[in-house]
């Protein structure tokens, strides 16, 4: 693996960093308190090509490889994990699934608008009774002539109240993963209900929703991929999505480190900056080492994607380590800040709340360990 970024990748990273410093980071606390990111951020993301990164230019995208996407995710995660989630779900999970599995008509119908920021997507997999055990989902799609009628509930759906299209996974056959099919469902369809979930511990600015499907009718032309192959589509999207979550977690950890270093070199106790005390330096050193290690795991997984090699296990390793490292970094940053870290005037308390959920969504840390264990032993513990 070549650890040297290309000139184009460096330019993208610089562009993303400067834009985040200007348009995201200064507003993150305000959005967190209001429990809503400014909706105008979507158009701003699109104007930079961030909502089309990795999508073919002839479909309205801005092209680019997966490592470039990971670099962008790191910078967005450093600024506000809620903003990162908007992009990684609409682009990473939905738009890229349409590009990979969609018909020509589906690509033309949805991708130009998604890349332009006119349309957002949400990924409707999780249900009240099925989280880690997604293969047991109960939402149903029943064939009715040339249509499908969908009924069921989804929960914890990022972009759920903002999205114009939902990638919905529903049971069309028997029990288990092979009975699941994917559908592209317009959110203005009759019977499509959604309610925003408020009062979250973290990611408070992100629109997270509960979705109710009450006899929603869609044409068979809205089916994404083959009947019965929906679970495969979902898992393929989540494999890459885990790299995006890991990259965002690297950014979050880096933000904690940068804030802690700045505070420690400015804050004076016992007649000198607290950065001059050995145990404070130990915390900063631990944060720095784990952040760099997490980044290298992300880059390895992204490089495998770009080379067309198997990457699932490496994605799980990156997701497991980076998300847990982000939680540790946020916790240590609060310790460096002392009492000031416990109030939202400073960024590290929010970082702690935001970091905690990264160990849960797109596969918990425990699920990642089971996936890694299966790859090592050839024995499934599921």
Secondary structure, 3 states (H helix, E strand, C coil): CCCCCCHHHHHHHHHHHHHHHHHCHHHHHHHHHHCCCCCCHHHHHHHCCCCCECCCHHHCCCECCHHHHHHHHHHHHHHCHHHHHHHHHHHHHHHHHHHHHCCHHHHHHHHHHHHHCCCCEEEECCECCECCCHHHCCCEEEEECCEEEEEEEEEEEECCCCCCEEEEEEECCCCCHHHEEEEEEECCCCCEEEEECCCCCCCCCCCEEEEEEEEEEEEHHHEECCCCCHHHHHHHHHHHHHHHHHHHHHHHHHHHHHHHHHHHHHCEECCEEHHHCHHHHHHHHHHHHHHHHHHHHHHHHHHHHHCCCCCHHHHHHHHHHHHHHHHHHHHHHHHHHHHHHHCCCCCHHHHHHHHHHHCCCCCCHHHHHHHHHHHHHCCCCC
